[in-house]
Every structure is written in C-alpha cells, then in structure tokens.
Amino acid sequence: MLFVSAEQRLASASFDTFVQYTDGVLRDPAVAARLGGIASDLRSVNSSAFLPNIRGGTFVVPRRQRGTDNLAIVPLTDEQADNAYAVTAPLSAEPPVREWSAQEAASSTRYGLELAEELEAVFQDGPQGEANAPSLKGLRPGTMATTRATFGSEADGLYWATRPVLMIRNRLLHSGAVACGATVAHEEVHALDILEDGPLYGTLTYGGATELRAYHVGATIYRVYDVDTLEAQESILLDLLRKQEVGNTSWPFTPNALLMNAMIRTGKI
C-alpha cells in the first residue's frame, strides 16, 4: 500500500484547488474576451503545471516531470514559506530546461526590448555566473506568491534557465476563488516569460515589463468579477496608469521611466 504523508495530502489538495480556481477564471467568457490570446496561453501553462513530491521536508520533481519545462506549483504552509527557498532548493538544482545564444538572450520580441548592457551587468561575474538564483531566505510576510527560476551563462556564450517554480501560500485559499485565480494567473505570466526570454527576466527593465503584463491579467479578472479588495484596487490602478502612460502601442507593456519608478516605489519590482 502506498503511503502518502499528511504533508503531501495537504499540498495536493491545495494544488488541485489553485489549478481549478485559475482554470475557472481564465475560462470565464468575459475574462477570455478581454485578455485575448494570453488567456489560452495561461490555460495551457495552468493545465500542464504539476505538484512536486515532498521528501524529507523538501519539494522534488517527480520522475515523470524530469526533462519537461512544465511549471511547478508549490503550495506552502506559513512555516514552509518562512524557509521557501530552502524547501524548494532541489527544484532549482535541476538541469536547465531552455538555452539561448548571447544574441537571443539580449532581446525580447514580446516586449520590444534590447537589453544587452543590462543583461551583461546582471551576469558581470563572467562565465558560469548565475542570476536570480534562489537563496535560503523565505517569502516576505506580505507576499502571497512568487515565481522564480535559476539563470546562468556558460563560457561558450550560451545562457540557460531552469524550470519556473511558483511558490504560493496555502492561506490564500481563504480569500476565495477569484483572488486565487487572479494571483496564480498573474504568476503564470511570469512563467511564460521565463520560458520565452529566460535570463532577461533577471534584469530590472524586463522585470517591469513582465509585472505590467501580469498586473494587467489580474486587473482584468478583478474588473470582471467586480472585486474591490486592496490587492484588486492596486492592480487596477497600476493597469490604468499603464494605459495612460503607454497607451495602445505595439508594446503596451514596455514600461517608461514613470511606470518603472512607480513600481519600484510601491515594491512591485
């Protein structure tokens, strides 16, 4: 008989609920119509996400997921969240799932960015340097979820990234289906961007762009469901500021200086 620990059962129940809630809001016809193509992209990420196994108090990749680039969703108790990067360390030690040439790594067609100098500064320690590698600290007390990967560079000029890992607090489930779905969908935008643009995710400018797109997704969901929480208000206000500053251009999520300053000032990047 297969033994499943209470810890694994709790994580499994939370994972299933987060995925279900997120699928529900993304399939809402009004949400899907307002988001356009990204709604189906996010549904694809959400449907292929998996729950890591728990062994010895840490999360590890199941054998069937090795070699894939699927998103790992890791529901955490508050105690685990205090040591989030320690309990998920084995996930960050996986082999890279994507590689980019130096030229590919410096540009983003999604956001119209060329960030060779900023990327070089992130990897200033030279070949085999790492950017955004998880440390052993925990999630900040006010942080409900975060998505991370490890990025590196090699002597031959190639850059690489490990799979995206979404760490999320179990207690977010108490906020209801819409808040859970909006939060996970927000983080899944980052997962999409990690897999497309890899090491650029570690730069400040790219961080601003991916956050603006993620907050737009959350704001759209909150508007459709008429949610008026503080998180919803902040998401909607940032999205309104983005529309005011950038408008309906070819690159609607590429931040200008005012947007970058606003996000830095409010701790969004």
Secondary structure as UniProt FT lines:
FT   HELIX           6..27
FT   HELIX           29..35
FT   HELIX           37..48
FT   STRAND          53..55
FT   TURN            56..57
FT   STRAND          58..60
FT   HELIX           63..65
FT   TURN            66..67
FT   STRAND          72..76
FT   HELIX           78..81
FT   TURN            82..83
FT   HELIX           84..87
FT   HELIX           89..92
FT   STRAND          98..100
FT   HELIX           102..105
FT   STRAND          107..108
FT   TURN            109..112
FT   STRAND          113..114
FT   HELIX           116..122
FT   TURN            123..125
FT   TURN            127..128
FT   STRAND          130..131
FT   TURN            141..142
FT   STRAND          145..148
FT   STRAND          151..153
FT   TURN            155..156
FT   STRAND          159..161
FT   STRAND          165..169
FT   HELIX           170..175
FT   HELIX           177..197
FT   HELIX           198..202
FT   HELIX           204..224
FT   TURN            225..226
FT   HELIX           230..245
FT   TURN            252..253
FT   HELIX           257..265
FT   TURN            266..267
//
